Amino acid sequence: MNHSFYCIDAHTCGNPVRLVKKGGPQLKGDNMSEKRQHFLREYDWIRTGLMFEPRGHDMMSGSILYPPHDAENDIAVLFIETSGCLPMCGHGTIGTITIAIEEKLFIPKTPGIVRMEAPAGLVMISYKEEKGKVKSVKLTNVPSYLAASEFKVESPHLGELVVDVAYGGNFYAIVDPQKNFKGLENYSAGELVQFSSILRQRINERYEFIHPQNETIRCCSHILWTGAVLDSTSTARNAVFYGEKAIDRSPCGTGTSARMAQWYAKGLLKKGDAFIHE
């Protein structure tokens, strides 16, 4: 059986976003979390077909729009990526809203403001538009928190690592510079990819991560490597591994939220502080 999809491609800081304008499945559920589960049960072939080669590539991300479930909200979004059907995606949100506003795929109730339902929860968005083009998108993400602190995991490449796991819409294992990891600036992207897959596997084999308010959000899906900043005015630097072979080209929205939660929990970041993430 043949299926046709009409898609619009964009990018956020170089990381791709493919919005499925037509052809997305009708999903059952009272919210996007329930619809995500329906998609995973019956329609994950759409994600793999549109995200992986020959139609996509290792770093491909995408989204499908749905009507909101709450009349106060503007739009609902399902995120599909090579790394899975994610509860939330920061760069994907920016790209999706940019496409949707410019292509008039929905009309916000209040110009410049979007109330977006994601599987992870409600995301508040503001955007600036000039002459039909979106110039900037700003989002207030779902609540983030430090899930586990300073646990040990053995890397076959690096040796024993001390790792934190934080949630920012997805669960991130955060590897800061330490005895057996000198900082991401000392390794190539290829080496970080090589380190990451087995490290993620071992973390999920030894530890369990489940969101306290939504048990369908579980497991560590991303590895966030940190290191020295390139610009002295920046706060921190990261490289996020996702899927099986990808390093995020963008600073990573949910990863940034996870890292801010980590810093806040450890007293490194206070309410109101600026956080500039490379």
C-alpha positions as CSV (number, residue, x, y, z in Angstrom):
1,M,0.0,0.0,0.0
2,N,1.3,3.5,-0.9
3,H,1.1,6.5,1.4
4,S,1.8,10.1,0.4
5,F,3.0,12.8,2.7
6,Y,3.4,16.5,2.0
7,C,6.2,18.0,4.0
8,I,7.9,21.3,4.5
9,D,11.6,21.4,5.6
10,A,13.3,24.0,7.6
11,H,16.2,24.1,10.2
12,T,17.0,25.7,13.5
13,C,20.7,26.6,13.9
14,G,21.4,24.0,11.3
15,N,19.4,21.2,12.9
16,P,16.6,20.0,10.5
17,V,12.9,20.2,11.0
18,R,10.5,18.4,8.6
19,L,6.9,19.4,9.3
20,V,4.3,16.9,7.9
21,K,1.6,19.2,6.5
22,K,-0.6,16.5,5.0
23,G,-0.7,12.7,5.5
24,G,-0.3,12.5,9.2
25,P,-2.4,9.8,10.9
26,Q,-5.6,10.3,12.9
27,L,-4.7,9.5,16.4
28,K,-6.8,8.5,19.5
29,G,-6.4,10.2,22.8
30,D,-7.5,13.0,25.1
31,N,-4.1,14.7,25.0
32,M,-0.8,14.5,23.1
33,S,0.7,12.1,25.5
34,E,-2.0,9.6,24.8
35,K,-1.8,10.2,21.1
36,R,2.0,9.7,21.2
37,Q,1.3,6.2,22.6
38,H,-1.2,5.5,19.8
39,F,1.4,6.6,17.2
40,L,4.1,4.4,18.7
41,R,1.8,1.4,18.7
42,E,0.5,1.7,15.1
43,Y,2.3,4.4,13.1
44,D,6.0,4.4,14.0
45,W,6.6,3.3,10.4
46,I,5.8,6.9,9.4
47,R,8.6,8.2,11.6
48,T,11.2,5.8,10.3
49,G,10.0,6.3,6.7
50,L,10.3,10.1,6.8
51,M,13.3,10.5,9.2
52,F,15.8,7.8,8.0
53,E,17.4,7.3,4.6
54,P,16.6,7.5,1.7
55,R,14.1,10.3,2.6
56,G,16.0,11.6,5.7
57,H,19.3,11.1,7.4
58,D,20.9,10.5,10.8
59,M,20.1,13.9,12.2
60,M,16.6,14.3,10.9
61,S,13.8,15.7,13.1
62,G,10.2,16.3,12.3
63,S,6.7,17.1,13.6
64,I,3.0,16.6,12.9
65,L,0.3,19.2,13.8
66,Y,-2.9,18.3,15.5
67,P,-5.9,20.4,16.8
68,P,-5.5,21.4,20.5
69,H,-7.4,19.4,23.1
70,D,-8.0,22.5,25.3
71,A,-9.9,25.3,23.7
72,E,-7.6,27.8,25.3
73,N,-4.6,26.4,23.4
74,D,-3.6,27.1,19.8
75,I,-2.0,23.9,18.4
76,A,-0.8,20.4,19.4
77,V,2.4,18.9,18.1
78,L,3.8,15.4,17.8
79,F,7.6,15.2,17.5
80,I,9.1,12.5,15.3
81,E,12.9,12.0,15.0
82,T,15.6,9.4,14.3
83,S,15.8,9.2,18.1
84,G,12.1,8.3,18.5
85,C,8.8,9.9,19.0
86,L,9.9,12.4,21.6
87,P,7.9,14.0,24.4
88,M,9.3,17.4,23.6
89,C,11.9,19.0,21.3
90,G,13.2,22.5,21.6
91,H,14.7,23.1,18.2
92,G,11.8,21.2,16.7
93,T,9.4,23.6,18.4
94,I,11.2,26.7,17.0
95,G,11.3,25.2,13.5
96,T,7.7,24.0,13.6
97,I,6.3,27.3,14.8
98,T,8.3,29.2,12.2
99,I,6.9,27.0,9.4
100,A,3.4,27.0,10.7
101,I,3.1,30.7,11.2
102,E,4.7,31.6,7.8
103,E,2.6,29.0,6.0
104,K,-0.5,30.0,7.9
105,L,-1.1,26.4,9.0
106,F,-2.9,27.7,12.0
107,I,-3.8,31.2,13.3
108,P,-2.9,31.9,16.9
109,K,-5.7,33.4,19.1
110,T,-3.3,36.1,20.2
111,P,-0.8,37.4,17.6
112,G,2.7,36.8,18.7
113,I,1.7,34.2,21.3
114,V,1.3,30.4,20.8
115,R,0.0,28.0,23.5
116,M,1.4,24.6,22.2
117,E,0.5,21.2,23.5
118,A,3.3,18.6,23.4
119,P,3.3,15.1,24.8
120,A,5.4,16.4,27.7
121,G,2.9,19.2,28.5
122,L,2.0,22.8,27.7
123,V,4.7,25.0,26.1
124,M,4.3,28.7,26.0
125,I,5.8,30.4,22.9
126,S,6.2,34.0,21.8
127,Y,7.4,34.9,18.3
128,K,8.3,38.0,16.3
129,E,7.1,38.4,12.7
130,E,8.1,41.0,10.1
131,K,6.5,41.1,6.6
132,G,5.3,37.6,6.8
133,K,8.6,36.1,8.0
134,V,9.2,34.9,11.6
135,K,12.3,36.6,12.9
136,S,12.5,34.9,16.3
137,V,10.8,32.3,18.5
138,K,11.1,32.1,22.3
139,L,9.7,29.2,24.3
140,T,9.0,28.5,28.0
141,N,9.6,24.8,28.3
142,V,7.9,22.2,30.5
143,P,9.2,22.0,34.1
144,S,12.7,20.5,34.3
145,Y,14.5,18.8,37.2
146,L,17.6,16.9,38.2
147,A,16.6,13.2,38.3
148,A,19.9,11.6,39.6
149,S,23.2,13.0,40.7
150,E,26.7,11.7,40.5
151,F,26.1,8.0,39.8
152,K,28.8,5.9,38.3
153,V,28.8,4.0,34.9
154,E,31.6,2.2,33.2
155,S,32.5,3.3,29.6
156,P,34.5,0.7,27.6
157,H,36.3,3.6,25.9
158,L,36.9,6.1,28.7
159,G,36.7,4.0,31.9
160,E,34.5,4.9,35.0
161,L,32.5,8.1,34.5
162,V,30.5,10.1,37.1
163,V,27.2,11.2,35.5
164,D,24.1,13.3,36.3
165,V,20.7,12.7,34.7
166,A,18.3,15.6,34.3
167,Y,15.0,16.0,32.6
168,G,14.2,18.9,30.3
169,G,11.4,17.3,28.2
170,N,13.6,14.2,27.6
171,F,16.0,12.5,30.0
172,Y,19.7,13.5,29.5
173,A,22.8,11.9,30.9
174,I,25.2,14.8,31.5
175,V,28.9,14.1,31.4
176,D,31.0,17.0,32.8
177,P,34.8,17.1,32.6
178,Q,36.4,14.7,35.1
179,K,39.3,12.3,35.5
180,N,38.4,10.1,32.6
181,F,36.7,12.7,30.4
182,K,38.7,15.9,29.8
183,G,36.0,17.9,28.1
184,L,34.3,17.7,24.7
185,E,36.9,20.0,23.1
186,N,39.4,17.1,23.4
187,Y,37.4,14.7,21.2
188,S,36.0,14.6,17.7
189,A,32.3,14.4,17.0
190,G,33.0,10.8,15.7
191,E,34.6,9.9,19.0
192,L,31.7,11.3,21.0
193,V,29.2,9.3,18.9
194,Q,31.3,6.2,19.5
195,F,31.4,6.7,23.2
196,S,27.7,7.5,23.5
197,S,25.7,4.6,22.3
198,I,27.1,2.0,24.6
199,L,27.2,4.5,27.5
200,R,23.4,5.2,27.1
201,Q,22.8,1.4,26.9
202,R,24.6,0.8,30.1
203,I,22.9,3.7,31.9
204,N,19.5,2.3,31.0
205,E,20.5,-1.2,32.0
206,R,21.6,-0.1,35.5
207,Y,19.2,2.7,36.3
208,E,15.5,3.5,35.8
209,F,14.3,7.0,34.9
210,I,10.5,7.6,34.9
211,H,8.8,11.0,34.9
212,P,6.9,11.3,38.3
213,Q,3.7,12.7,36.5
214,N,3.8,10.7,33.3
215,E,5.1,7.1,33.4
216,T,5.1,6.9,29.6
217,I,8.1,9.3,29.7
218,R,11.0,7.0,30.7
219,C,14.6,6.0,30.0
220,C,17.6,8.2,29.2
221,S,17.4,9.0,25.5
222,H,20.3,11.6,25.1
223,I,23.9,12.0,26.2
224,L,25.1,15.5,26.8
225,W,28.8,16.0,26.8
226,T,30.2,19.3,28.2
227,G,33.4,21.2,28.0
228,A,35.1,24.6,27.8
229,V,33.3,27.5,26.1
230,L,34.5,28.9,22.8
231,D,33.2,32.4,23.6
232,S,34.1,34.0,27.0
233,T,30.6,35.6,27.2
234,S,28.9,32.2,27.1
235,T,27.9,30.3,30.2
236,A,28.5,26.7,29.1
237,R,29.1,24.4,26.1
238,N,27.6,21.1,25.1
239,A,27.4,18.4,22.4
240,V,24.3,16.2,22.5
241,F,24.2,12.7,21.2
242,Y,20.8,11.4,20.0
243,G,19.5,8.6,17.9
244,E,22.2,6.2,16.9
245,K,24.8,8.4,15.1
246,A,23.8,12.0,15.5
247,I,25.4,15.0,17.3
248,D,23.0,17.9,17.6
249,R,24.0,20.9,15.5
250,S,22.0,23.3,17.6
251,P,22.6,24.1,21.3
252,C,19.6,21.7,22.0
253,G,16.5,23.2,23.7
254,T,15.5,20.3,26.0
255,G,19.1,19.6,26.7
256,T,19.7,23.2,27.7
257,S,16.6,23.0,30.0
258,A,18.0,19.8,31.5
259,R,21.4,21.3,32.1
260,M,19.9,24.5,33.6
261,A,18.0,22.2,36.0
262,Q,21.2,20.4,36.9
263,W,23.0,23.7,37.5
264,Y,20.2,25.1,39.6
265,A,20.0,22.0,41.8
266,K,23.7,22.2,42.4
267,G,23.7,25.9,43.2
268,L,25.5,26.9,40.1
269,L,22.6,28.9,38.6
270,K,20.1,31.2,40.4
271,K,16.6,32.3,39.5
272,G,16.9,35.2,37.0
273,D,20.5,34.4,35.9
274,A,21.2,34.4,32.2
275,F,22.4,31.1,30.7
276,I,24.0,31.2,27.3
277,H,24.6,27.7,25.9
278,E,27.0,26.9,23.1
